């Protein structure tokens, strides 16, 4: 069979969806359409902008991209690699929380309510900050509601 460089085109038949939104969101979408017109000089209907807004949102969601590829694990499974030790290092904490080391260090400094207690498992003057796996997982789950 002959293979062309260009693969077969996917189905491009649009799918119509109807949603109901709160008045505040409707106002915000209209304000966005107004800002779009101001920036680009072209008036576009909110209904024409929404598919592109949703597409941009989905493309920017790294966790969803991993799930779509089938390469993600749940946060609990991520932490399970360390659960036999019961403690996580700061880098492992950041990975489980899907954040950066810098973000976790900021939380460590600011100590927000509910942030996991830090344990120093170092010897002498060598600091080895660690966090209990169960505390980290509990904190991550509460953050999912933010």
NORDA-V921655 format. One record per residue. N is the residue number from 1. NEAR is the number of other ideal C-beta (glycine too) atoms within 8 Angstrom. Layout:
BEGIN
{{N;NEAR} {N;NEAR}}
END
This chain:
BEGIN
{{1;2} {2;3} {3;3} {4;5} {5;2} {6;4} {7;4} {8;3} {9;5} {10;4} {11;3} {12;5} {13;4} {14;4} {15;4} {16;4} {17;4} {18;4} {19;4} {20;3} {21;7} {22;5} {23;6} {24;6} {25;8} {26;9} {27;8} {28;8} {29;12} {30;9} {31;8} {32;11} {33;13} {34;8} {35;8} {36;11} {37;11} {38;7} {39;6} {40;6} {41;5} {42;6} {43;5} {44;9} {45;7} {46;10} {47;5} {48;8} {49;13} {50;9} {51;7} {52;8} {53;9} {54;8} {55;8} {56;8} {57;8} {58;8} {59;7} {60;6} {61;8} {62;6} {63;8} {64;8} {65;9} {66;9} {67;8} {68;6} {69;7} {70;5} {71;4} {72;8} {73;5} {74;6} {75;12} {76;7} {77;7} {78;10} {79;14} {80;7} {81;5} {82;11} {83;8} {84;4} {85;5} {86;7} {87;11} {88;13} {89;9} {90;12} {91;7} {92;10} {93;13} {94;12} {95;8} {96;13} {97;13} {98;6} {99;6} {100;6} {101;8} {102;6} {103;10} {104;13} {105;9} {106;8} {107;10} {108;11} {109;6} {110;6} {111;6} {112;6} {113;3} {114;5} {115;8} {116;10} {117;6} {118;8} {119;9} {120;8} {121;7} {122;8} {123;3} {124;4} {125;4} {126;6} {127;6} {128;8} {129;11} {130;11} {131;14} {132;12} {133;12} {134;6} {135;10} {136;15} {137;12} {138;9} {139;12} {140;11} {141;8} {142;8} {143;8} {144;6} {145;4} {146;3}}
END
